[in-house]
Amino acid sequence: MESLFGRLTELVKDYNKIIIASHKNPDLDALGSSLGLSSIFNAMGKKTYIFIDPDSDENNNTVKQALSLVPNFNYVSEKNYSKLVSDKTLLVVLDVHQQERIVCPKLVDEISDKVVLDHHIKMGNYIRETEIFYIDSSLSSVVELIAFYSKNMSIPISPVVASIMLAGMEIDTNGFNVKITEKTFEAAAYLISLGADPIVKQNLLKESKDEFLRKADYIKSSYIYDKDMAICLLYATSTTPEELAEISEELLNFDGVKASFTIGQLGKKLVGISARSIGDVDVCEVMKRLGGGGHTNTAAVQVENTTIKALEKALKKVLGEIKDEDNLA
């Protein structure tokens, strides 16, 4: 990480303006890491803008609430970003590495110099021709990375931003139960040392009754496959990788579930699976055989030109093959 921080610090010296962008339908990891990185760059004397419209109806209630706590940052949207674009503008993409999933995909084409910082599993259609491209899927969140950057630079982040960042970490780790390492807790402790407020964090983590019931309906429709694996099919018109991951993490909380797989429609012709495991099942191997990847406990795949039912069938076939191989071993 330290070499990354050194490269990033040297790189930003060459730019007059920096635009930070994350994925569509941002969550608290995307927003918290954007606010944290903007705080660091601002302290370095750089004019920094976060690409998000605080008044957009597309923001969920949690993000709207978080944005209301930090009105003094520089925000831009599709309405007014073009005046910031020049050969002295740097684009920093956080919590995503695929152009089509960025809040404004044309930013990648219009800004020649780019940095990508992410913690998701690397997909084939990643952003190329970057000044820095850094993915570490062992990280709990991008917030974790930005917290360590703040610590490395000895540039503190305000208590309210630290609170938003800590909430982002908690969501991405399902309450510090998955994708955690010693570094995860070290980053969380650092944010608390900066004044992260547990009451602010808890208020941000509350969800509306409608959101709870919607998620409950998805979970209710899940089923147990082969005694200890939970499978959930999201027949919504469109969902996000983050939502698939959220449901899979919730399914792991049920007694007897060793692995979970949530399948949903990510685009018109794109279907994805988010896979989670408590450790007994290597979900990375399962996803690899379907064209994806990841780690033993956390993995995913996105498949073009298929359907939810077809991918469900392919998943069960792979699970059966792996079981047969284990029995023969």
C-alpha positions, -999 to +999 in steps of 0.1 A: +000+000+000+028+025+009+042+024-027+007+031-040+003+060-017+036+074-028+028+071-065-007+087-060+007+116-040+033+123-066+008+120-094-017+145-081+009+172-079+007+175-117-030+184-119-051+215-112-084+198-108-094+163-096-128+147-102-137+117-080-163+094-094-177+060-082-204+037-094-241+043-102-264+041-072-236+048-048-235+032-014-217+044+018-184+028+008-185+047-025-195+079-009-174+076+022-142+068+003-150+097-021-154+121+008-123+108+026-101+111-005-115+145-013-106+156+022-070+144+017-066+161-017-081+193-004-056+193+024-029+189-002-041+221-018-059+204-048-092+216-061-113+184-058-148+176-070-170+146-062-192+135-091-226+131-075-258+151-075-269+156-039-305+164-050-309+134-073-338+111-067-316+082-077-297+084-044-310+061-017-322+074+016-290+065+034-268+084+009-291+114+010-289+114+048-251+112+046-248+140+020-269+162+042-242+160+069-214+172+045-228+201+024-195+219+022-178+196-003-175+204-040-201+183-060-205+181-097-229+162-120-237+158-156-251+193-156-219+211-149-188+189-150-177+197-186-162+231-176-138+212-153-124+190-180-089+199-194-055+183-199-048+192-163-078+173-149-073+139-132-102+114-129-101+091-098-125+062-100-134+046-067-152+013-058-157+003-094-134-006-123-158-011-152-166+019-174-203+010-179-209+010-142-194+044-134-219+071-125-211+089-158-193+065-182-183+092-207-159+106-181-135+078-189-135+089-226-134+127-219-106+127-193-074+112-205-056+107-172-072+083-148-067+064-116-087+034-105-089+022-069-112-007-061-117-037-039-140-058-061-130-089-081-114-078-113-135-083-144-124-086-180-140-053-191-119-031-168-108+005-175-075+006-194-049+032-201-047+045-166-020+062-146-026+040-117-048+008-117-051-007-082-074-035-072-070-054-039-100-077-034-087-087+000-097-053+013-130-050+031-139-018+013-123+012-005-129+031+027-103+008+043-078+019+016-085+056+020-083+054+058-048+040+055-039+067+030-050+093+055-030+077+082+001+073+059-001+110+049-008+122+085-038+141+071-068+138+095-103+134+082-132+152+100-153+132+125-184+134+104-166+120+073-149+094+095-184+084+107-197+079+071-166+060+062-170+037+093-206+031+083-195+021+048-170-004+062-197-019+084-221-024+055-195-039+032-184-064+059-219-073+069-213-060+104-176-069+104-185-106+098-172-112+062-141-100+042-123-089+074-086-090+083-065-075+110-061-045+087-099-040+086-101-035+123-069-014+123-086+009+097-118+010+118-099+018+149-081+047+131-115+062+120-127+060+156-095+078+167-104+106+143-138+110+161-161+087+141-194+089+160-212+056+167-245+074+170-241+090+135-229+057+121-259+038+136-284+064+123-269+060+088-272+022+090-309+022+097-330+012+068-366+020+059-394-004+064-399-007+027-362-015+021-363-041+049-395-058+035-381-058-001-349-075+011-370-099+032-391-108+002-360-118-017-346-138+012-380-155+017-379-167-019-345-183-015-341-220-010-316-245+004-298-266-022-279-298-013-285-294+024-262-264+032-262-240+002-286-211-001-297-199-036-317-168-042-330-156-075-337-119-079-363-115-106-362-077-105-360-058-138-325-047-129-303-050-098-267-042-089-236-063-079-238-046-045-274-058-040-266-093-050-237-093-025-259-079+003-284-107-001-257-134-002-242-120+030-276-121+047-282-157+037-249-167+054-265-158+087-290-187+086-283-218+106-266-246+086-258-224+055-222-228+045-224-210+012-248-187-006-254-177-042-276-148-053-284-145-090-299-114-106-302-093-138-274-067-140-283-054-174-304-061-204-282-091-214-261-094-183-267-118-154-245-120-123-239-142-093-226-130-060-212-159-039-203-160-002-190-188+020-181-192+057-150-211+046-161-247+041-170-241+004-145-226-020-168-203-039-139-189-059-135-223-076-173-224-083-172-189-099-141-196-118-158-225-136-185-201-146-161-175-159-156-154-128-133-155-098-125-140-064-114-156-031-124-186-011-151-168+008-161-141-016-165-145-054-187-134-083-193-138-120-211-118-147-223-137-178-234-121-210-263-133-231-279-156-206-309-158-183-313-161-145-327-196-149-299-207-173-272-194-149-290-211-120-288-244-139-252-239-148-244-231-111-260-264-099-241-283-126-208-269-114-217-276-077-225-312-087-192-316-105-172-303-076-190-325-052-183-356-074-146-346-076-144-343-038-160-377-033-135-393-056-105-376-039 
